[in-house]
Amino acid sequence: MSFDTIIRNGTIVTASDAFRCDVGIRNGRIIAMAENLDDADEIIDASGLYVMPGGIDSHVHLAQPSGDGIVMADDFASGTLSAAFGGNTTVMPFCLQEKGSTLREALKAYHAKAEGECYVDVSFHIIVTDPTSHVLGQELPALVADGYTSIKVFMTYENLRLRDDEILATLDSARTSGALVMVHCENEDAIRFLIGRHEANGELAAKHHATSRPVAAEREATHRALSLAEIVDTPIVIVHVSNREAMEEIQRARARGSKVAGETCPQYLMLTADDLDATELEGAKFVCSPPPRDAESQIACWEGLQNGTFDLFSSDHCPFRYDDDAGKLNEKGKRNFRWIPNGIPGVETRLPILFSEGVGKGRIDLNRFVALSSTNHAKLYGLYPRKGTIAIGSDADIALWDPTKSVVITNDILHHGADYTPYEGLAITGWPVRVMVRGKTVIDGEELIAEKGLGTYLARARSPLV
């Protein structure tokens, strides 16, 4: 048996096992796993390295419309390049339906943005902002049949949020069509009230972003989203959970028999609201929603990763340039936190942070790292076993990790389009040193090997949760 590539001498790590063997790759797929494989065009020596499934980041925003005069820092080229350097082989960006347009129109626009631009594979979630009878009764069922099997709804942001009755109608349509629904849980009315109170008091600095979006606003909305899903018996994903109180809502819903998945992100492990209280305008760099909380919330989120409350660890990569009129420091944003674009970059640093802070510090083991970073994303969103594991027949999406490599995160070593990282100066131990997408090397050390356009679009099966 001949191979295009053989990976030798590494330790294979999946979500359930760790073992030594060679991996044989042909035509982009893993076709053999055994000792002493031979006869290949390329032999990769993985001595001292972990051979793991490429990361799947199922929560990223790329080239997304962000309001008048505001431009997202990453398009599909820079965003997927950054993802690859961070050990990822698949990303799942959001396709935003703007009010008045159809889902098909939105998808056509996003496919055009991504076509020929990607270094890793991509698959879209659809953000539903205008749930008309046509959208829910005709478009969504047809799109699910075409492999667009997940949607997202917002409970905050005035131009994005749905009312409760609209959420119920969307959930009910998802139930009958087989779509999985992701929910951003924050109470918009409470947030608007608190923003108004801050403005009336002249409290306009970035730190007030955090106090205008308190834990209670997230907890209440999480409880409400789970209650609405229970009413129409529809599974949901609660995304970017930041605190213990919202975690406990997920736990209680599961105890009642609801089907719900949970997700958290690096910012809720590594940042706090104090970061927004920086000198001058530096706090704008850390504005995201929900905002970072406090040290106790960090502990809680680690517990959620350990005990299974969280199935997913995603970046919520939503990058804006900092020192830019079209970014964080737009003219209105300089004067009032209300107008600072919400979101931070993180697709490239997600996995190194989880590896260093999780595996390296004994909080999680290697198998849990693989589950949280890749396998669970593939399973939940209908890509498994093609993606998310190292097994015969799976795509050869592989990341080789050096568990001893030390790196200090600085923005000048990263590849996103933002001009800063919120993790500047963070010391990391463990870093991906080779990344392969369907058997082709994209990243080797610090060198880009593949050409833009290697990444392909992935249609997906229905989630097993539905």
Secondary structure as a PSIPRED ss2 file (coil, helix, strand):
# PSIPRED VFORMAT (PSIPRED V4.0)

   1 M C   1.000  0.000  0.000
   2 S C   1.000  0.000  0.000
   3 F E   0.000  0.000  1.000
   4 D E   0.000  0.000  1.000
   5 T E   0.000  0.000  1.000
   6 I E   0.000  0.000  1.000
   7 I E   0.000  0.000  1.000
   8 R E   0.000  0.000  1.000
   9 N C   1.000  0.000  0.000
  10 G C   1.000  0.000  0.000
  11 T E   0.000  0.000  1.000
  12 I E   0.000  0.000  1.000
  13 V E   0.000  0.000  1.000
  14 T C   1.000  0.000  0.000
  15 A C   1.000  0.000  0.000
  16 S C   1.000  0.000  0.000
  17 D C   1.000  0.000  0.000
  18 A E   0.000  0.000  1.000
  19 F E   0.000  0.000  1.000
  20 R E   0.000  0.000  1.000
  21 C C   1.000  0.000  0.000
  22 D E   0.000  0.000  1.000
  23 V E   0.000  0.000  1.000
  24 G E   0.000  0.000  1.000
  25 I E   0.000  0.000  1.000
  26 R E   0.000  0.000  1.000
  27 N C   1.000  0.000  0.000
  28 G C   1.000  0.000  0.000
  29 R E   0.000  0.000  1.000
  30 I E   0.000  0.000  1.000
  31 I E   0.000  0.000  1.000
  32 A E   0.000  0.000  1.000
  33 M E   0.000  0.000  1.000
  34 A E   0.000  0.000  1.000
  35 E C   1.000  0.000  0.000
  36 N C   1.000  0.000  0.000
  37 L C   1.000  0.000  0.000
  38 D C   1.000  0.000  0.000
  39 D C   1.000  0.000  0.000
  40 A E   0.000  0.000  1.000
  41 D E   0.000  0.000  1.000
  42 E E   0.000  0.000  1.000
  43 I E   0.000  0.000  1.000
  44 I E   0.000  0.000  1.000
  45 D E   0.000  0.000  1.000
  46 A C   1.000  0.000  0.000
  47 S C   1.000  0.000  0.000
  48 G C   1.000  0.000  0.000
  49 L C   1.000  0.000  0.000
  50 Y E   0.000  0.000  1.000
  51 V E   0.000  0.000  1.000
  52 M E   0.000  0.000  1.000
  53 P E   0.000  0.000  1.000
  54 G C   1.000  0.000  0.000
  55 G E   0.000  0.000  1.000
  56 I E   0.000  0.000  1.000
  57 D E   0.000  0.000  1.000
  58 S E   0.000  0.000  1.000
  59 H E   0.000  0.000  1.000
  60 V E   0.000  0.000  1.000
  61 H C   1.000  0.000  0.000
  62 L C   1.000  0.000  0.000
  63 A C   1.000  0.000  0.000
  64 Q C   1.000  0.000  0.000
  65 P C   1.000  0.000  0.000
  66 S C   1.000  0.000  0.000
  67 G C   1.000  0.000  0.000
  68 D C   1.000  0.000  0.000
  69 G C   1.000  0.000  0.000
  70 I C   1.000  0.000  0.000
  71 V C   1.000  0.000  0.000
  72 M C   1.000  0.000  0.000
  73 A C   1.000  0.000  0.000
  74 D C   1.000  0.000  0.000
  75 D C   1.000  0.000  0.000
  76 F H   0.000  1.000  0.000
  77 A H   0.000  1.000  0.000
  78 S H   0.000  1.000  0.000
  79 G H   0.000  1.000  0.000
  80 T H   0.000  1.000  0.000
  81 L H   0.000  1.000  0.000
  82 S H   0.000  1.000  0.000
  83 A H   0.000  1.000  0.000
  84 A H   0.000  1.000  0.000
  85 F H   0.000  1.000  0.000
  86 G C   1.000  0.000  0.000
  87 G C   1.000  0.000  0.000
  88 N E   0.000  0.000  1.000
  89 T E   0.000  0.000  1.000
  90 T E   0.000  0.000  1.000
  91 V E   0.000  0.000  1.000
  92 M E   0.000  0.000  1.000
  93 P E   0.000  0.000  1.000
  94 F E   0.000  0.000  1.000
  95 C E   0.000  0.000  1.000
  96 L E   0.000  0.000  1.000
  97 Q C   1.000  0.000  0.000
  98 E C   1.000  0.000  0.000
  99 K C   1.000  0.000  0.000
 100 G C   1.000  0.000  0.000
 101 S C   1.000  0.000  0.000
 102 T C   1.000  0.000  0.000
 103 L H   0.000  1.000  0.000
 104 R H   0.000  1.000  0.000
 105 E H   0.000  1.000  0.000
 106 A H   0.000  1.000  0.000
 107 L H   0.000  1.000  0.000
 108 K H   0.000  1.000  0.000
 109 A H   0.000  1.000  0.000
 110 Y H   0.000  1.000  0.000
 111 H H   0.000  1.000  0.000
 112 A H   0.000  1.000  0.000
 113 K H   0.000  1.000  0.000
 114 A H   0.000  1.000  0.000
 115 E C   1.000  0.000  0.000
 116 G C   1.000  0.000  0.000
 117 E C   1.000  0.000  0.000
 118 C C   1.000  0.000  0.000
 119 Y C   1.000  0.000  0.000
 120 V C   1.000  0.000  0.000
 121 D E   0.000  0.000  1.000
 122 V E   0.000  0.000  1.000
 123 S C   1.000  0.000  0.000
 124 F C   1.000  0.000  0.000
 125 H E   0.000  0.000  1.000
 126 I E   0.000  0.000  1.000
 127 I E   0.000  0.000  1.000
 128 V C   1.000  0.000  0.000
 129 T C   1.000  0.000  0.000
 130 D C   1.000  0.000  0.000
 131 P C   1.000  0.000  0.000
 132 T C   1.000  0.000  0.000
 133 S H   0.000  1.000  0.000
 134 H H   0.000  1.000  0.000
 135 V H   0.000  1.000  0.000
 136 L H   0.000  1.000  0.000
 137 G H   0.000  1.000  0.000
 138 Q H   0.000  1.000  0.000
 139 E H   0.000  1.000  0.000
 140 L H   0.000  1.000  0.000
 141 P H   0.000  1.000  0.000
 142 A H   0.000  1.000  0.000
 143 L H   0.000  1.000  0.000
 144 V H   0.000  1.000  0.000
 145 A H   0.000  1.000  0.000
 146 D C   1.000  0.000  0.000
 147 G C   1.000  0.000  0.000
 148 Y C   1.000  0.000  0.000
 149 T C   1.000  0.000  0.000
 150 S E   0.000  0.000  1.000
 151 I E   0.000  0.000  1.000
 152 K E   0.000  0.000  1.000
 153 V E   0.000  0.000  1.000
 154 F E   0.000  0.000  1.000
 155 M C   1.000  0.000  0.000
 156 T C   1.000  0.000  0.000
 157 Y C   1.000  0.000  0.000
 158 E C   1.000  0.000  0.000
 159 N C   1.000  0.000  0.000
 160 L C   1.000  0.000  0.000
 161 R E   0.000  0.000  1.000
 162 L C   1.000  0.000  0.000
 163 R C   1.000  0.000  0.000
 164 D H   0.000  1.000  0.000
 165 D H   0.000  1.000  0.000
 166 E H   0.000  1.000  0.000
 167 I H   0.000  1.000  0.000
 168 L H   0.000  1.000  0.000
 169 A H   0.000  1.000  0.000
 170 T H   0.000  1.000  0.000
 171 L H   0.000  1.000  0.000
 172 D H   0.000  1.000  0.000
 173 S H   0.000  1.000  0.000
 174 A H   0.000  1.000  0.000
 175 R H   0.000  1.000  0.000
 176 T H   0.000  1.000  0.000
 177 S H   0.000  1.000  0.000
 178 G C   1.000  0.000  0.000
 179 A C   1.000  0.000  0.000
 180 L E   0.000  0.000  1.000
 181 V E   0.000  0.000  1.000
 182 M E   0.000  0.000  1.000
 183 V E   0.000  0.000  1.000
 184 H E   0.000  0.000  1.000
 185 C C   1.000  0.000  0.000
 186 E C   1.000  0.000  0.000
 187 N C   1.000  0.000  0.000
 188 E H   0.000  1.000  0.000
 189 D H   0.000  1.000  0.000
 190 A H   0.000  1.000  0.000
 191 I H   0.000  1.000  0.000
 192 R H   0.000  1.000  0.000
 193 F H   0.000  1.000  0.000
 194 L H   0.000  1.000  0.000
 195 I H   0.000  1.000  0.000
 196 G H   0.000  1.000  0.000
 197 R H   0.000  1.000  0.000
 198 H H   0.000  1.000  0.000
 199 E H   0.000  1.000  0.000
 200 A H   0.000  1.000  0.000
 201 N C   1.000  0.000  0.000
 202 G C   1.000  0.000  0.000
 203 E C   1.000  0.000  0.000
 204 L C   1.000  0.000  0.000
 205 A C   1.000  0.000  0.000
 206 A C   1.000  0.000  0.000
 207 K H   0.000  1.000  0.000
 208 H H   0.000  1.000  0.000
 209 H H   0.000  1.000  0.000
 210 A H   0.000  1.000  0.000
 211 T H   0.000  1.000  0.000
 212 S C   1.000  0.000  0.000
 213 R C   1.000  0.000  0.000
 214 P C   1.000  0.000  0.000
 215 V H   0.000  1.000  0.000
 216 A H   0.000  1.000  0.000
 217 A H   0.000  1.000  0.000
 218 E H   0.000  1.000  0.000
 219 R H   0.000  1.000  0.000
 220 E H   0.000  1.000  0.000
 221 A H   0.000  1.000  0.000
 222 T H   0.000  1.000  0.000
 223 H H   0.000  1.000  0.000
 224 R H   0.000  1.000  0.000
 225 A H   0.000  1.000  0.000
 226 L H   0.000  1.000  0.000
 227 S H   0.000  1.000  0.000
 228 L H   0.000  1.000  0.000
 229 A H   0.000  1.000  0.000
 230 E H   0.000  1.000  0.000
 231 I H   0.000  1.000  0.000
 232 V C   1.000  0.000  0.000
 233 D C   1.000  0.000  0.000
 234 T C   1.000  0.000  0.000
 235 P C   1.000  0.000  0.000
 236 I E   0.000  0.000  1.000
 237 V E   0.000  0.000  1.000
 238 I E   0.000  0.000  1.000
 239 V C   1.000  0.000  0.000
 240 H C   1.000  0.000  0.000
 241 V C   1.000  0.000  0.000
 242 S C   1.000  0.000  0.000
 243 N C   1.000  0.000  0.000
 244 R H   0.000  1.000  0.000
 245 E H   0.000  1.000  0.000
 246 A H   0.000  1.000  0.000
 247 M H   0.000  1.000  0.000
 248 E H   0.000  1.000  0.000
 249 E H   0.000  1.000  0.000
 250 I H   0.000  1.000  0.000
 251 Q H   0.000  1.000  0.000
 252 R H   0.000  1.000  0.000
 253 A H   0.000  1.000  0.000
 254 R H   0.000  1.000  0.000
 255 A H   0.000  1.000  0.000
 256 R C   1.000  0.000  0.000
 257 G C   1.000  0.000  0.000
 258 S C   1.000  0.000  0.000
 259 K C   1.000  0.000  0.000
 260 V E   0.000  0.000  1.000
 261 A E   0.000  0.000  1.000
 262 G E   0.000  0.000  1.000
 263 E E   0.000  0.000  1.000
 264 T E   0.000  0.000  1.000
 265 C C   1.000  0.000  0.000
 266 P C   1.000  0.000  0.000
 267 Q H   0.000  1.000  0.000
 268 Y H   0.000  1.000  0.000
 269 L H   0.000  1.000  0.000
 270 M H   0.000  1.000  0.000
 271 L C   1.000  0.000  0.000
 272 T C   1.000  0.000  0.000
 273 A H   0.000  1.000  0.000
 274 D H   0.000  1.000  0.000
 275 D H   0.000  1.000  0.000
 276 L H   0.000  1.000  0.000
 277 D C   1.000  0.000  0.000
 278 A C   1.000  0.000  0.000
 279 T C   1.000  0.000  0.000
 280 E C   1.000  0.000  0.000
 281 L C   1.000  0.000  0.000
 282 E H   0.000  1.000  0.000
 283 G H   0.000  1.000  0.000
 284 A H   0.000  1.000  0.000
 285 K H   0.000  1.000  0.000
 286 F H   0.000  1.000  0.000
 287 V C   1.000  0.000  0.000
 288 C C   1.000  0.000  0.000
 289 S C   1.000  0.000  0.000
 290 P C   1.000  0.000  0.000
 291 P C   1.000  0.000  0.000
 292 P C   1.000  0.000  0.000
 293 R C   1.000  0.000  0.000
 294 D C   1.000  0.000  0.000
 295 A H   0.000  1.000  0.000
 296 E H   0.000  1.000  0.000
 297 S H   0.000  1.000  0.000
 298 Q H   0.000  1.000  0.000
 299 I H   0.000  1.000  0.000
 300 A H   0.000  1.000  0.000
 301 C H   0.000  1.000  0.000
 302 W H   0.000  1.000  0.000
 303 E H   0.000  1.000  0.000
 304 G H   0.000  1.000  0.000
 305 L H   0.000  1.000  0.000
 306 Q H   0.000  1.000  0.000
 307 N H   0.000  1.000  0.000
 308 G C   1.000  0.000  0.000
 309 T C   1.000  0.000  0.000
 310 F C   1.000  0.000  0.000
 311 D C   1.000  0.000  0.000
 312 L E   0.000  0.000  1.000
 313 F E   0.000  0.000  1.000
 314 S C   1.000  0.000  0.000
 315 S C   1.000  0.000  0.000
 316 D C   1.000  0.000  0.000
 317 H E   0.000  0.000  1.000
 318 C C   1.000  0.000  0.000
 319 P C   1.000  0.000  0.000
 320 F C   1.000  0.000  0.000
 321 R C   1.000  0.000  0.000
 322 Y C   1.000  0.000  0.000
 323 D C   1.000  0.000  0.000
 324 D C   1.000  0.000  0.000
 325 D C   1.000  0.000  0.000
 326 A C   1.000  0.000  0.000
 327 G C   1.000  0.000  0.000
 328 K C   1.000  0.000  0.000
 329 L C   1.000  0.000  0.000
 330 N C   1.000  0.000  0.000
 331 E H   0.000  1.000  0.000
 332 K H   0.000  1.000  0.000
 333 G H   0.000  1.000  0.000
 334 K H   0.000  1.000  0.000
 335 R H   0.000  1.000  0.000
 336 N C   1.000  0.000  0.000
 337 F H   0.000  1.000  0.000
 338 R H   0.000  1.000  0.000
 339 W H   0.000  1.000  0.000
 340 I C   1.000  0.000  0.000
 341 P C   1.000  0.000  0.000
 342 N C   1.000  0.000  0.000
 343 G C   1.000  0.000  0.000
 344 I E   0.000  0.000  1.000
 345 P C   1.000  0.000  0.000
 346 G C   1.000  0.000  0.000
 347 V C   1.000  0.000  0.000
 348 E C   1.000  0.000  0.000
 349 T C   1.000  0.000  0.000
 350 R H   0.000  1.000  0.000
 351 L H   0.000  1.000  0.000
 352 P H   0.000  1.000  0.000
 353 I H   0.000  1.000  0.000
 354 L H   0.000  1.000  0.000
 355 F H   0.000  1.000  0.000
 356 S H   0.000  1.000  0.000
 357 E H   0.000  1.000  0.000
 358 G H   0.000  1.000  0.000
 359 V H   0.000  1.000  0.000
 360 G C   1.000  0.000  0.000
 361 K C   1.000  0.000  0.000
 362 G C   1.000  0.000  0.000
 363 R C   1.000  0.000  0.000
 364 I C   1.000  0.000  0.000
 365 D C   1.000  0.000  0.000
 366 L H   0.000  1.000  0.000
 367 N H   0.000  1.000  0.000
 368 R H   0.000  1.000  0.000
 369 F H   0.000  1.000  0.000
 370 V H   0.000  1.000  0.000
 371 A H   0.000  1.000  0.000
 372 L H   0.000  1.000  0.000
 373 S H   0.000  1.000  0.000
 374 S H   0.000  1.000  0.000
 375 T H   0.000  1.000  0.000
 376 N H   0.000  1.000  0.000
 377 H H   0.000  1.000  0.000
 378 A H   0.000  1.000  0.000
 379 K H   0.000  1.000  0.000
 380 L H   0.000  1.000  0.000
 381 Y C   1.000  0.000  0.000
 382 G C   1.000  0.000  0.000
 383 L C   1.000  0.000  0.000
 384 Y C   1.000  0.000  0.000
 385 P C   1.000  0.000  0.000
 386 R C   1.000  0.000  0.000
 387 K C   1.000  0.000  0.000
 388 G C   1.000  0.000  0.000
 389 T C   1.000  0.000  0.000
 390 I C   1.000  0.000  0.000
 391 A C   1.000  0.000  0.000
 392 I C   1.000  0.000  0.000
 393 G C   1.000  0.000  0.000
 394 S C   1.000  0.000  0.000
 395 D E   0.000  0.000  1.000
 396 A C   1.000  0.000  0.000
 397 D C   1.000  0.000  0.000
 398 I E   0.000  0.000  1.000
 399 A E   0.000  0.000  1.000
 400 L E   0.000  0.000  1.000
 401 W E   0.000  0.000  1.000
 402 D E   0.000  0.000  1.000
 403 P E   0.000  0.000  1.000
 404 T E   0.000  0.000  1.000
 405 K E   0.000  0.000  1.000
 406 S E   0.000  0.000  1.000
 407 V E   0.000  0.000  1.000
 408 V E   0.000  0.000  1.000
 409 I C   1.000  0.000  0.000
 410 T C   1.000  0.000  0.000
 411 N H   0.000  1.000  0.000
 412 D H   0.000  1.000  0.000
 413 I H   0.000  1.000  0.000
 414 L C   1.000  0.000  0.000
 415 H C   1.000  0.000  0.000
 416 H C   1.000  0.000  0.000
 417 G C   1.000  0.000  0.000
 418 A C   1.000  0.000  0.000
 419 D C   1.000  0.000  0.000
 420 Y C   1.000  0.000  0.000
 421 T C   1.000  0.000  0.000
 422 P C   1.000  0.000  0.000
 423 Y C   1.000  0.000  0.000
 424 E C   1.000  0.000  0.000
 425 G C   1.000  0.000  0.000
 426 L C   1.000  0.000  0.000
 427 A E   0.000  0.000  1.000
 428 I E   0.000  0.000  1.000
 429 T E   0.000  0.000  1.000
 430 G E   0.000  0.000  1.000
 431 W E   0.000  0.000  1.000
 432 P E   0.000  0.000  1.000
 433 V E   0.000  0.000  1.000
 434 R E   0.000  0.000  1.000
 435 V E   0.000  0.000  1.000
 436 M E   0.000  0.000  1.000
 437 V E   0.000  0.000  1.000
 438 R C   1.000  0.000  0.000
 439 G C   1.000  0.000  0.000
 440 K E   0.000  0.000  1.000
 441 T E   0.000  0.000  1.000
 442 V E   0.000  0.000  1.000
 443 I E   0.000  0.000  1.000
 444 D E   0.000  0.000  1.000
 445 G C   1.000  0.000  0.000
 446 E C   1.000  0.000  0.000
 447 E E   0.000  0.000  1.000
 448 L E   0.000  0.000  1.000
 449 I C   1.000  0.000  0.000
 450 A C   1.000  0.000  0.000
 451 E C   1.000  0.000  0.000
 452 K C   1.000  0.000  0.000
 453 G C   1.000  0.000  0.000
 454 L C   1.000  0.000  0.000
 455 G C   1.000  0.000  0.000
 456 T C   1.000  0.000  0.000
 457 Y E   0.000  0.000  1.000
 458 L C   1.000  0.000  0.000
 459 A C   1.000  0.000  0.000
 460 R C   1.000  0.000  0.000
 461 A C   1.000  0.000  0.000
 462 R C   1.000  0.000  0.000
 463 S C   1.000  0.000  0.000
 464 P C   1.000  0.000  0.000
 465 L C   1.000  0.000  0.000
 466 V C   1.000  0.000  0.000
